[in-house]
Amino acid sequence: MININSEYKKLKKVLLHRPGWETENLTPSTYERLLFDDSYYLKEAQREHDEFAKLLKSKGVEVFYLENLIAETISISKDIKENFLKEFIIEGEVSHHSHLYIRVKKYLDSFKNNNELILKLMAGIRFSELPNVGGKKSLRELESQSDVFVLDPLPNLIFTRDPFASLGNGVTIHKMTFKTRRRETKFAEYIFKYHPDYKNTPLYYNRNRSTSIEGGDIMILSKTDIAVGISQRTNPDSLEKLAHNLFEDKKSKVLRIWGISIPKGRSWMHLDTVFTQIDINKFAIFSNYKFEIFQIAKTGSDFKITSEKMSIDQLMSKIFNIKKVTLIHCGGQDPIHSEREQWNDGSNVLAIAPNEVIAYDRNHVTNDLMRKHGVIVHEIPSYELSRGRGGPRCMSMPLERED
């Protein structure tokens, strides 16, 4: 069951992905295409991620892993597994019925354990791993002198926040901006279509839409209000489609979507690189500019769009009907600390209960400031994980919080 109506109330269930061999398949020549700036040292990245999961469990949070949920899903029936593999291979730009497809499928069929199969799909498949079928090689294989992978690795899967988002009792499954990330949402599509625990979940956006939206831009502020960043990776048209679906669903309680237009660039990748919520009146924030903010409000069977320029504290004061909003600035507004800690996701914290967050240990200036404002801060090691340019919020998708 999905139940997410806030960003800060007690976290009960969360989805993670433990970094795997997909990160070892990153190379400097593929950084730009695969949206990375650097490589992880896998053993240390896994240790750090395990510390993250251990901390969550110690606070009473039930931790689920993406790799396990999709392995359980394709184990339900042979038809589900066959359809999933066919679609996954084709979306990796291998033509159906081609000789290359036959070789890839034969290789995947050699996996008898579905967990191992899923981890291999996430890690990527090299041409050199494919079995010899009829002594032939594909033209793509012969022509691509520098192309090692027939199916690319998916190193961004560690950021479980992006491919789908929990919203009320439903989900949005996303059209990712960059082609390299689009196969990630195939996992969510099958989980929410077939997994016995999630197959009846309402769907408010699907991955086959024409315009992009990503989970790092979606913030669930209350049962009636959500904020969505209009960013490098979320198209404004997607907010209107989302509004239409939410307002049309009689079970949805959402009355307003607040579209926040942020600068379009990698350092401002998603809305949660700008701010995250700690408590009803407290936020970790990088910048409190006056943003162009669009209110999409339900009006009967339709909606009305209005706009005005507001800072984040003004917006949250309006939404929550509170006089004082505390903003804790990344790096304390010192120009050097602020830029350094923003780059390492100092304001991208995960609230696990009101006034209690998980943060990267390296962002010591921001973490100390949060403590001075009475926030309980749990630090996790971040020597390797921070290389991915995503913090604790990016690496987690809440499935259930207390109301």
N, C-alpha and C positions, 0 to 999 in steps of 0.2 A: 504494500500500500504506500502511495505517495501522500505526504501531508507536509507541505511547506507554505507557511503564511507569514514568515518573517525572516530576517537575516540574522537575528541575534538570540532568539529564545533557545532553550535547552535543546541541543542536538541529540537525536536518538539513533539515527541510522545514516550512514554515509557511504558513498561509492568512491573507491580509489583504484588506481592501476599502479602496481609495483613495477618500476622501470625494469626492462628486460633487454634481451639481445638487440632489440631495435636501436638502442642507444649505441651499442658497439658497432653498428653498421653505419653510423654517421661518419663522414669524412669531410675535410676542409672543402673538397670540390663539390660536395652536395649540401653544404650548410645553407646557402641561399635558397635553393630549391625546396629544402625540407624545413626552412624557417627557423634555423638555429644559428647561434653566433659562435658556439664552441661545443666540444664533446664532453660527455660525462666520463669519469672513471667509474665503470659500472659497479664494481664491488662496493665502493664507498657510497655511491648514489643509493644503492639498495639498502645499505646500513642506515643511512640518513632517513630514507623513506620508511624503513621498519621502525625507527624511533618515532616518526610521525604517527604511524598506525598504533604503536604501543601506547603512546600518550593518549590518543583518542579512546582506546579501549579502557585505559585506566580511569578515564572520566565517565565511563558508563556508556560510551558510544559503540553501537554495533557496526562493525566494519565489513563491508562487502567489497569484493574485487571484480572488476569488469571482466577479466579473463575467466573467472569462475562462472559468472552469470551467463555469459554467451556459450561456454562449454556445456553448461546444463541445458541451455535452450536447444542447441543442435543435437543433443542426445535424446530429445523427446521422440523424434521419429526419423527414419531414413530420408523421407521426402523433404523434411525441413532442412536437414543437413545438406542434401544434394542441391536444393535450391539456393541455400546460403552460399555454398562454395561456388556454384556457377555464377551467381551475381557478383560475388566478391572478385572472382578472377576477371570477369568481363569488365567490371569497373576499374580494374587495374590495367585496362587497355590491352587485353589479350583477346583477340577475336574468337568468338565461339565457333567450334568445329575446325579451327585451324590446327595445324600440326603442333604448334606451340601450346595451344590450349590442352590438347590431348596429353602432352608431356607433363604440363603443370598439374593437371588433374590426376594423372597416374602417380605423380610424386606425393600429392596430398592424400591420396587414397592409401598410401603406404603407412600412414600414421594410424595406429590402432587406438591410441588414447586421445580423446577429444580435447583435453586440456593442453597436451603437447601440440596438437594440431593448431589450436588457437594461438598459442604463443609463437608458433612458426609463422602464421599469417601476419602477426603483429611485427615480427622481426624482419620480415622481407625474405624473398626467395631469389637466390642467385642462379644465373644460367648454368653455372658449373654444378649445381645440385640436381639438375633435372636428369631423369633417366634417359638412356638412349632408346628411342623407339623407331625401329626401321632404319637406323643408321642415318637419319636425316637431321639437319639443323634448319631452323627457320631463317628466312632472309633477315629478319630483325636481329637475330643473334649473330649472323655473319657480318652484317653491316655495321652494327653498333660496337665499334672497337673499344670505346671507353665506357660503355653501359654494362655494368656488372649485374644489375638486378633486373629480373623479369617482372617481379612485383616489388615495388619500393618498400622499405621499412616505414613504420608509423611511429616515429619517436615522440610526436606530440600527444600520444595517448595518455601520457602521465598527467596531462591537464584535463581531467575528467569533467571539469566545469563547462567546457566549450561545446562538445557535440550535442548535448541535450541539456535541458534545464527542468527542474521540478518547479511546478507552479500551482499552488493550491493543492488539489487532489489529482492534477493532471501533469502533462509534460509537453514540452516543445522539442521536437527533433529537428535539427538545424541543417540548413544549406550553408556549408562552410565557404568562406570567401575564396580560399586558395585550393586548387585542385589536389594538392598533395595531402590535404586533410579530409577530403570528402568521403573516402572509404571508412573513416572512423565512425561515421554515423550509421553505417550498415549494422554495426553491433547493437546500437540502441534500437534501431528499427526492428530487428528480430526479437530482442528481449521484450519489447513492449507489444509485440504482435503475438508471441508464442509462450513466453515464460509463464508458468502457472501463477506466480506471485504478482505478475505485472501486466498480464495480457488484456485486462479490462480497464486499463488506465486511460482516461480521456486524453486525446491528442489535440493540441491547439496550434501546432505548426508541424509541417512534415518536410523531410529532406529533399523532396522533389520540387519544391517551390522554386520560382525563377530568381528570387532575390535573397541575399545572404542575411543571416542573423547568427550570432554566436553567444554562448552562455556567459562569457565574461562580461557581456554588456547588459545582462538581465539581473535586476535586483528586486526581490520580493519584499516590499516594505510593509505590507499589511494584507488582510484579506481583500481590501478594496482598491489598493494602490500598488502599482509596480513602476519601477523606473527602468528605462532601456536606453543605453547609450547609442547615439547615432555617431558611428565611429569609422575607422578604417575598415572594420570588418562587419558592420551591421548597417544595412541599407535602410533609408527612411521608409521606402515602400513596404518593407517587412513589418514595420510597426503598425501600419494600417491593416495589413492582412491579419496580424496577431490580434489587433483590437476587434476586428470583425468576428473572428472565431470565438474570442472570449465573451464578447457581449451577446453573441447569438446563443451561447450555451446557457441554458436555464440554471444549471448547477453551479456555474462560475459566479463568484461574488465580486469579481473585479469590476470597478466602475470607472477607473481612470488609469491611463498609461501616461507616464511623464517621459517624453523623449528629450534626452539631454545631449545637445550637440557638442562634441568634444573635438579637439584638433585631430586631424587624420594623419597618423604616423605611428611608427613602431614603438616609440617610447610612451605613446598614449594608446596603446593597442586596443584596450577595452575600458569600459567604464570603471571596472574594479582596479585599474591601475591609477585612477584618479582618487577614489575614496572607497572605503568599506565601512559598514556599520558595526559598532561595538555594543551599543545599547540604544534604547529609544531616543535618547537625547545626546548621543556621543558617537563621533565618527573619526576614523583615521583618514587623513586627507593629504594629497600632494599639493593641490592648488585650489584656492577658493575664488577663482575668477568669477565674474558674472557671465554665466553661460546662457546661450539661447536655449530656452526650455519650452517645449511644446506640450500642451495638455490635450490629450485625446480623451474626451469625456463621453460616456454613454448617454444618449438622449433617445429614450424609447427603443426603437429597433435600429437606430442609426447612431452616429457619433458626431461630435463637433470638435474642431481643432482650433485652439487659440495659442498664442505665444507671448512670451515676455522674457526679458533678461533678468536672471536672478542668480545669486550665489547659492552654494549648496546649503549653507545654514538657513538662508531665507526660505529655500524650497522645503527643507525638512521641518522647519517651524510651521510652515503652512500646512503640510501634509499631516503632521502629528498633532497640530494645534497646541504647541508648546512655546513658551516665551524664550527660553534659553537653550541654545544648541551648542554643545562643546565640540570644537574642532581641534584635533591633535595633529599638528602639521608634521609631515614626514621630514626628518632631519631638523626639526625645530625652526624651519625657515632660514637656517644658515645656508647660504648659496652653495657651499661645497658639500656639506653633509646632506642637504636636501637632494641635490642631483645624484650623489653617490647612492643614497639609500632608496631613492625612487627607482634607479636602474636595477636595484636588487629587491624591488617589491616591498619597500618598507611600509607602505600603506595598504598592502594586499594581505590583510590578516583574516583569519577564520574565527568568527565568534562561535564558541561552543556552549555558551550560556550568557545571560545578561552580564555585561561588564567583565567578561572572561574570554581571552583570545589565545590563539596559537600564532606565533610569529617566528621568522627566521632570526637566529641568534646574532647574525652579522650586523643587523640593523640596530645597533646598540643605542644610538642617539634617540631614535624614534621609540624604541622599547622603554627606555628610561623615562621619556616624556609621558608615555601611556601610564606607567606606574605612578608617576607624580600626580596624575589625574585619577588615581584610584583604581586603575584597571589591573586585573589579574592577568599577567602575561606569562604564558608558557613558551619557552624557546625551544626550537628544534635545530639540530645542526644543519648547516646550509653551504658547506664548502663546495659540494658538487651540485646539489639540487638547484642552487641559484643560477647556475650557468644556463638553465633553460629559460630564464626570464619569465618565471611565474612563481608566485608565492603560495602559501598554504591555502588561500581561497581558490586559486587557480587549480590546485592539485586535488580538489575535493568537490564532489557533488552531493549535497545533502539530499537524503531521501525522505527523512521524517524529522520534524521538530515538534516540541510541545507547542500548543496554541496559547 
